[in-house]
Amino acid sequence: MLFNSIKFAIFLPIVFVMYWMLPHRFRWMILLISSYYFYMSWNVKYVLLIFTTTVVSYTAAIFLQNAKNQKKKRIILTASLIICLGILLVFKYWGFVFETINNLLSFFSIQTHPITLSLILPVGISFYTFQTLGYVFDVYKGRIRAEKHFGYYATFVSFFPQLVAGPIERTESLLPQIKSKHIFEESVGLLGTQYIILGLYKKVIADTLAFHVDIVFGDLYKYEGFALLLATFLFSIQIYCDFSGYSDIAGGTAKLFGIELMENFRSPYFSGSLKEFWKRWHISLSTWFKDYVYIPLGGNRCSKIRQRFNLIVTFFVSGLWHGANWTFVMWGGYMALH
């Protein structure tokens, strides 16, 4: 179910009315049921994946909180990482890994019998996996307490406005809002509607530009010079309107339920440096990598060589997160060196 579809235009008002008609104690149920329905509209079978990730991270957090020593905590954390990341790796990177191995062996003239597994990439799997990992890490570090109410936690993981493409919300921000009692404010509802309209407008721009950009990038040998420069410029607008448009719709939709999502884009193309750009582009993802990859590796509180290593690892993982392709890996490497 796409945001810019007739199905969503019917789905959203129904959920909105049901949510505000029910007493506070039942509202999380409406959000949870509607979120799972939203997710199953893409592929019914893959609801087992998000449910498994939810159960594993929920259980792991409770065990972590009750663990008596650091050794047990590390075992629990490792087990939850293996399961949750394992699901992500299999469904997103299985083909990439085996294709790379087969190509490498073929380069050395070693005949192979490729193992193939046709899997459809589950929608939003990278986003909800990272959201649950952040939650488990925070409980492990003692920053937050484990949520005992499974329904609240499941709603936090699957909240449909930000399920497909973020933003990747932090536990301390989104979970308390799901549990809190909200009173509908007309001004907030109007602002949310305006955000949705703005997001839809950006999506129209993105889809229109994509038609022209794909023609050029689809046949690079046919075009040159100004055509390539123009296509590159239009692509930069397209990708911004596509990503930020989705974030606007997600944020506006959440406002309709009295929930505030974090700002995900802050005029990134007006940045004065590449470092500033990453502070203003896909903010929830950039800050996630900073807090859960870069800083745990040592951040910048180490030697310059180690700091460079930390940056390379962070951007390498970031490149892989964006797509299972060597072009994304090279993009990550390029960003790390600049």
C-alpha positions as CSV (number, residue, x, y, z in Angstrom):
1,M,0.0,0.0,0.0
2,L,1.7,3.2,-1.2
3,F,1.2,6.5,0.4
4,N,0.2,8.0,-2.9
5,S,-2.4,5.4,-3.7
6,I,-6.2,5.2,-3.6
7,K,-6.0,2.4,-1.1
8,F,-4.1,4.5,1.4
9,A,-6.5,7.4,0.8
10,I,-9.3,5.1,2.0
11,F,-7.3,3.4,4.7
12,L,-6.1,6.5,6.5
13,P,-9.5,8.2,7.2
14,I,-11.0,4.9,8.5
15,V,-8.1,4.4,10.9
16,F,-8.2,8.1,11.9
17,V,-11.9,8.0,12.8
18,M,-11.7,4.7,14.7
19,Y,-8.6,5.9,16.6
20,W,-10.3,9.0,18.0
21,M,-13.7,7.4,18.6
22,L,-12.2,4.8,21.0
23,P,-11.2,5.4,24.6
24,H,-7.4,5.9,25.2
25,R,-6.8,2.4,26.5
26,F,-7.8,0.8,23.2
27,R,-6.1,3.2,20.8
28,W,-2.8,1.3,20.7
29,M,-4.8,-1.7,19.5
30,I,-6.1,0.2,16.5
31,L,-2.6,1.4,15.7
32,L,-1.2,-2.1,16.0
33,I,-4.0,-3.8,13.9
34,S,-3.9,-1.1,11.2
35,S,-0.1,-1.2,11.1
36,Y,-0.1,-5.0,10.6
37,Y,-2.8,-4.7,8.0
38,F,-0.8,-2.0,6.3
39,Y,2.3,-4.2,6.3
40,M,0.4,-7.3,5.1
41,S,-1.0,-5.4,2.2
42,W,2.5,-5.7,0.6
43,N,3.0,-9.4,1.3
44,V,1.0,-11.4,3.9
45,K,3.7,-14.0,4.5
46,Y,6.4,-11.5,5.5
47,V,4.4,-10.4,8.5
48,L,6.1,-13.4,10.2
49,L,9.4,-11.6,9.8
50,I,8.4,-8.4,11.6
51,F,6.6,-10.4,14.3
52,T,9.7,-12.6,14.9
53,T,12.0,-9.6,15.1
54,T,9.5,-7.9,17.5
55,V,9.3,-11.0,19.7
56,V,13.1,-11.6,19.8
57,S,14.0,-8.0,20.6
58,Y,11.2,-7.7,23.2
59,T,12.3,-10.8,25.0
60,A,16.0,-10.0,24.7
61,A,15.4,-6.6,26.3
62,I,13.6,-8.1,29.3
63,F,16.3,-10.7,29.8
64,L,19.0,-8.0,29.5
65,Q,17.3,-6.0,32.2
66,N,17.1,-9.0,34.5
67,A,20.6,-10.3,33.8
68,K,22.8,-10.4,36.9
69,N,26.2,-10.0,35.2
70,Q,27.9,-8.6,32.1
71,K,28.7,-12.0,30.6
72,K,25.0,-13.0,30.5
73,K,24.2,-9.6,29.0
74,R,26.7,-10.0,26.2
75,I,25.4,-13.5,25.4
76,I,21.8,-12.2,25.3
77,L,22.8,-9.2,23.1
78,T,24.8,-11.4,20.8
79,A,21.9,-13.9,20.4
80,S,19.4,-11.2,19.6
81,L,21.8,-9.6,17.1
82,I,22.4,-12.9,15.3
83,I,18.7,-13.6,14.9
84,C,17.5,-10.1,14.0
85,L,20.4,-9.3,11.7
86,G,20.3,-12.8,10.4
87,I,16.8,-12.3,9.1
88,L,17.9,-9.0,7.5
89,L,21.0,-10.6,5.9
90,V,19.2,-13.5,4.5
91,F,16.4,-11.6,2.9
92,K,18.4,-8.6,1.7
93,Y,21.9,-9.8,1.1
94,W,21.7,-13.5,0.3
95,G,21.8,-13.0,-3.5
96,F,24.5,-10.3,-3.3
97,V,26.9,-12.5,-1.2
98,F,26.6,-15.6,-3.4
99,E,26.7,-13.6,-6.6
100,T,29.9,-12.0,-5.4
101,I,31.5,-15.4,-4.5
102,N,30.5,-16.9,-7.8
103,N,31.9,-14.0,-9.7
104,L,35.2,-14.1,-7.8
105,L,35.5,-17.9,-8.4
106,S,34.7,-17.4,-12.1
107,F,37.5,-14.8,-12.3
108,F,39.9,-17.5,-11.3
109,S,38.3,-19.9,-13.8
110,I,36.8,-22.1,-11.0
111,Q,33.6,-23.6,-12.1
112,T,30.7,-23.3,-9.6
113,H,27.1,-24.4,-9.3
114,P,25.4,-21.3,-8.0
115,I,23.0,-21.6,-5.1
116,T,20.0,-19.4,-5.9
117,L,17.1,-18.4,-3.7
118,S,14.5,-16.1,-5.1
119,L,13.4,-13.8,-2.3
120,I,11.3,-10.7,-2.5
121,L,12.8,-8.0,-0.2
122,P,10.4,-7.5,2.6
123,V,9.2,-3.9,2.8
124,G,10.7,-1.8,5.5
125,I,12.9,-4.6,6.9
126,S,16.0,-2.4,7.2
127,F,14.1,0.3,9.1
128,Y,12.2,-1.8,11.6
129,T,15.3,-4.0,12.2
130,F,17.5,-1.0,13.0
131,Q,14.7,0.5,15.2
132,T,14.6,-2.8,17.3
133,L,18.4,-3.0,17.4
134,G,18.6,0.5,18.8
135,Y,16.1,-0.4,21.4
136,V,18.0,-3.5,22.5
137,F,21.3,-1.6,22.6
138,D,19.8,1.1,24.7
139,V,18.5,-1.4,27.2
140,Y,21.9,-3.2,27.2
141,K,23.6,0.1,28.0
142,G,21.1,0.9,30.7
143,R,19.8,4.1,28.9
144,I,16.2,2.9,29.0
145,R,14.2,0.2,30.8
146,A,12.7,-2.7,28.9
147,E,9.0,-2.3,27.9
148,K,7.0,-5.0,29.6
149,H,3.7,-4.3,27.7
150,F,4.1,-6.4,24.5
151,G,1.3,-4.5,22.7
152,Y,2.8,-1.1,23.2
153,Y,6.2,-2.4,22.1
154,A,4.8,-4.2,19.0
155,T,3.0,-0.9,18.0
156,F,6.3,1.0,18.4
157,V,8.1,-1.4,16.0
158,S,5.3,-1.5,13.4
159,F,3.8,2.0,13.6
160,F,2.6,2.3,10.0
161,P,3.4,5.9,9.1
162,Q,7.2,5.3,9.5
163,L,7.3,1.6,8.9
164,V,8.3,1.5,5.2
165,A,10.9,4.2,4.9
166,G,11.4,5.8,8.3
167,P,12.3,7.9,10.0
168,I,14.1,5.4,12.3
169,E,12.6,6.5,15.6
170,R,14.3,6.2,19.0
171,T,12.5,4.4,21.8
172,E,12.5,7.3,24.3
173,S,10.7,9.5,21.7
174,L,8.1,7.3,20.0
175,L,7.2,4.6,22.6
176,P,6.1,7.1,25.3
177,Q,3.9,8.9,22.8
178,I,2.1,5.6,21.9
179,K,1.4,5.0,25.6
180,S,0.3,8.6,26.3
181,K,-3.2,9.8,26.3
182,H,-3.8,12.3,23.4
183,I,-6.5,14.9,22.9
184,F,-7.2,15.8,19.3
185,E,-6.2,19.3,18.4
186,E,-7.7,20.8,15.2
187,S,-4.6,22.9,14.6
188,V,-2.3,19.8,14.8
189,G,-4.6,17.9,12.5
190,L,-4.6,20.7,10.0
191,L,-0.8,20.9,10.2
192,G,-0.5,17.2,9.6
193,T,-2.8,17.4,6.5
194,Q,-0.6,20.2,5.2
195,Y,2.5,18.0,5.6
196,I,0.8,15.2,3.8
197,I,-0.2,17.5,0.9
198,L,3.4,18.8,0.7
199,G,4.8,15.3,0.7
200,L,2.4,14.2,-2.0
201,Y,3.5,17.2,-4.1
202,K,7.1,16.2,-3.7
203,K,6.3,12.7,-4.7
204,V,4.7,13.9,-7.9
205,I,7.8,15.9,-8.7
206,A,10.0,12.9,-8.0
207,D,8.0,10.5,-10.2
208,T,7.9,13.1,-13.0
209,L,11.7,13.6,-12.9
210,A,12.3,9.9,-12.6
211,F,10.7,9.3,-16.0
212,H,13.3,11.6,-17.7
213,V,16.2,10.6,-15.6
214,D,15.6,6.9,-16.2
215,I,15.7,7.4,-20.0
216,V,19.2,8.9,-19.8
217,F,20.7,6.7,-17.1
218,G,19.1,3.6,-18.8
219,D,21.2,4.2,-21.9
220,L,24.4,6.0,-20.9
221,Y,26.2,5.2,-24.2
222,K,23.5,7.1,-26.1
223,Y,23.8,10.4,-24.2
224,E,26.7,12.6,-23.4
225,G,27.7,16.1,-22.3
226,F,24.9,18.4,-21.3
227,A,22.3,15.6,-21.3
228,L,24.3,13.7,-18.6
229,L,24.8,16.8,-16.5
230,L,21.1,17.7,-16.7
231,A,20.1,14.1,-15.8
232,T,22.5,14.2,-12.8
233,F,21.1,17.5,-11.6
234,L,17.5,16.3,-12.0
235,F,18.3,13.1,-10.2
236,S,19.5,15.0,-7.2
237,I,16.2,16.8,-7.1
238,Q,14.3,13.5,-7.7
239,I,16.0,11.6,-4.8
240,Y,15.5,14.5,-2.4
241,C,11.8,14.9,-3.3
242,D,11.2,11.2,-3.1
243,F,12.9,10.7,0.3
244,S,11.8,13.9,2.0
245,G,8.3,13.6,0.4
246,Y,7.9,10.3,2.1
247,S,9.1,11.7,5.4
248,D,6.7,14.6,5.1
249,I,3.8,12.2,4.6
250,A,4.9,10.0,7.4
251,G,5.3,13.0,9.8
252,G,1.9,14.4,8.7
253,T,0.1,11.1,9.1
254,A,1.6,10.6,12.6
255,K,0.4,14.1,13.6
256,L,-3.2,13.0,12.8
257,F,-2.8,10.6,15.7
258,G,-1.2,13.1,18.0
259,I,2.3,11.7,17.5
260,E,5.4,13.6,16.6
261,L,8.1,12.0,14.4
262,M,11.6,13.3,14.3
263,E,12.6,15.7,11.5
264,N,14.4,13.7,8.8
265,F,15.5,16.3,6.3
266,R,16.6,19.9,7.0
267,S,17.3,21.6,3.6
268,P,20.4,19.4,3.0
269,Y,21.4,20.9,-0.3
270,F,22.1,24.2,1.4
271,S,24.8,22.7,3.6
272,G,28.2,24.4,3.7
273,S,30.2,21.1,3.9
274,L,29.8,17.4,3.4
275,K,29.9,16.9,7.2
276,E,27.0,19.4,7.6
277,F,25.2,17.7,4.7
278,W,25.0,14.4,6.6
279,K,23.6,16.2,9.6
280,R,20.7,17.5,7.5
281,W,20.1,14.5,5.1
282,H,18.1,11.5,6.3
283,I,18.9,12.6,9.9
284,S,17.4,9.6,11.6
285,L,19.7,7.2,9.7
286,S,22.8,9.4,10.0
287,T,22.4,9.8,13.8
288,W,21.6,6.0,14.1
289,F,24.9,5.1,12.5
290,K,26.7,7.7,14.6
291,D,25.3,6.5,17.9
292,Y,25.2,2.7,17.3
293,V,28.2,2.2,15.0
294,Y,30.7,5.1,14.9
295,I,30.7,6.0,18.6
296,P,30.8,2.4,19.9
297,L,33.9,1.8,17.6
298,G,35.6,4.7,19.3
299,G,34.3,7.7,17.4
300,N,36.9,10.5,17.2
301,R,38.2,10.0,20.7
302,C,41.2,8.0,19.5
303,S,44.1,8.2,17.1
304,K,43.6,9.7,13.6
305,I,44.3,6.4,12.0
306,R,41.7,4.7,14.2
307,Q,39.2,7.5,13.6
308,R,39.6,7.1,9.9
309,F,39.0,3.3,10.3
310,N,35.9,4.0,12.3
311,L,34.6,6.3,9.5
312,I,35.3,3.7,6.8
313,V,33.5,1.0,8.7
314,T,30.5,3.2,9.4
315,F,30.2,4.4,5.8
316,F,30.8,0.8,4.5
317,V,27.9,-0.4,6.6
318,S,25.9,2.6,5.5
319,G,26.5,1.8,1.9
320,L,25.4,-1.8,2.3
321,W,22.3,-0.6,4.2
322,H,21.3,1.4,1.2
323,G,21.4,-1.5,-1.2
324,A,22.9,-5.0,-1.8
325,N,25.2,-3.9,-4.6
326,W,28.9,-3.1,-4.9
327,T,28.0,0.4,-6.2
328,F,26.6,1.2,-2.8
329,V,29.7,-0.2,-1.1
330,M,31.9,2.0,-3.3
331,W,29.7,5.0,-2.6
332,G,30.2,4.3,1.1
333,G,34.0,4.1,0.7
334,Y,34.0,7.4,-1.3
335,M,32.0,9.2,1.4
336,A,34.4,7.8,4.1
337,L,37.5,9.2,2.3
338,H,35.9,12.6,1.9
